[in-house]
């Protein structure tokens, strides 16, 4: 119910196709980590579980991540999810393990953004920003 509420813009206790698309694009493009993403994370699991086994293998995740990010940072993304990037690993992630991994990643993004915000220094008053 809370997952639906996060994306239910018209408060009809359901998710329309337009609301689903908006949620998906907002979460995909969110760099801050503040976008509610519980439904999005479940959708990510379903997209990664290509064989409908109820678990995501390294190989399944790799195919989705490769299409999404290319070869760049593929190992990094796999390590974030699985703790390693070894394609020969037999480790599969259940829904709860997959969601936990995504939540850890989201917390890291939030902490990184918070640290970047603390280091931000606005321009001194009275100084122009290079515009003449």
N, C-alpha and C positions, 0 to 999 in steps of 0.2 A: 504494500500500500504506500509506504514512504517513497519507494522507487518511482511509482507512478506520479505521486504528488510533486516530486522534483521537476518533472517535465510537463505536467498537465497545465498548460497555459490558460485554458478556458475553464478549468475547474469542473470538468464533467466526469471526473473519476475514471478517465480512460485516456489513452494516448492515441491521437490520430496519426495518420501517416506524416502529415506536415509537422506535427510536434516531434515525432520520432526523428525525422530528417534534421530538424533544427537542433535537437539535442545532440545528435551524432556529429554534426558539423561543428557545433560549439565546443564539444569535448575534444574532437580531433584537433582543432586549431587553438585550444587553450594552452597558453604558455605560462600562465600564472599558477595553475593548480587549484584555483578557487571555484571552478565550474563543478556543480554537483554531478557526480559520475557513477552512481551506483548502477543504474540501468545500463549505461554505456559499458561498464566493466563486464556485466553479464553478457552483453552482446559481443564484446571482444572475446570472451570465452567461447561462446557458440561459434563465432567465426573461425577461431583457432582449432576447435575440436572437429576437424574435417571428417573423421570416421564415426562421429556420434558415439564414441565410446564412454563419454562422461569424464574424460581426462584429456589433457593436452600434452602431446609428446614434444620433445625438442625439435624433431623433424617437422611436425605440423606448425609449430610456432615459427620455425625458421622460414617456411614458405610464405607465411603472411608477412613477417618482418622484412623479408627480402623484397617483396613486391612494394611494400610501403616505404622502406628506407634505402633500398639498394644494398650493395655490399658494404658501404660505409657504415661503421658502427654496429654492424650485425652482431658481432661477438659481444659487444657491450650490452646490447639489448637482451640477448640471450642470457648473459650472466646476471642481469638485473632480475629476470624472471626465474631462472633455474638455479642460480648460484654458480653456474659454469656454462661454457658454450660448446661442450663436447657433443657432437652429433651422434656419437656411438653410445651415449649414455642411455640407460634403460629407464631413467627417471621420467615419470609422467606427473603432471599436476592435476589434482582434482579441482573442482570448482572452488572450494574454500581455499585451497593452497594458491590457486591462480589469483583469486580476489585479494588474498593477503599480500601476495607479491606486488600487485598493482597498487594497493594501498601504501605499501612501503615506498614504492617509486614516487607516488604522489606526495608523501610527506617529505621526501628528499627535495622535490621540486619546490614545495612551499618553504622549506628551510633555506634553500639556495636563494629564492626570491626575497625572503626576509633579510638575509645577509646583504644582498645587493641593494635593497632599499635603505638599510642602515648606512651604507657607504655613499649614498647619493648626497651630493652637495648642490643645492640650488645656486644659481648665479647671485652674486652680491647685489643688493639693492642699488639702483641707480646705474648699473653697468648695462650697456646694451649688448645684445647677443650677437654681435658681429654684423648687424644689419646697418647699412649706411644710408 
